[in-house]
């Protein structure tokens, strides 16, 4: 049987461990909040730089953070998706969605998730194309997905040779 002193010591150790865990979790939460704020500030700064890049290249900003409803059917059940692009712009009489990226990899059309996002924007917003703005590289690329919205014939067998 444990003595009263040992029970008191075990209880104190348990209480100390709980307090230490709560302290560590509070520090982690503050770190995550500070990190999110820092990333949000970088994103806002990047978007401001993107506006300057677009305007310097002759684009006219029509809307900031424009939303677009896009109904999607799956097994005949309708889901209403709301998309939010960075900018809706006009260039040479045509409308484009402008997507701002600040990372190295994600600012490339070769990056699958970015490419799919841009295709989704072109179709859903019904625009002539999408403008990919790479803030770090200070580049602006017009991207048009050929045949977006058109019926395409898909080969059932791969062609070799």
Order of alpha helices (4+ residues) and beta strands (2+ residues): alpha-beta-beta-beta-beta-beta-alpha-beta-beta
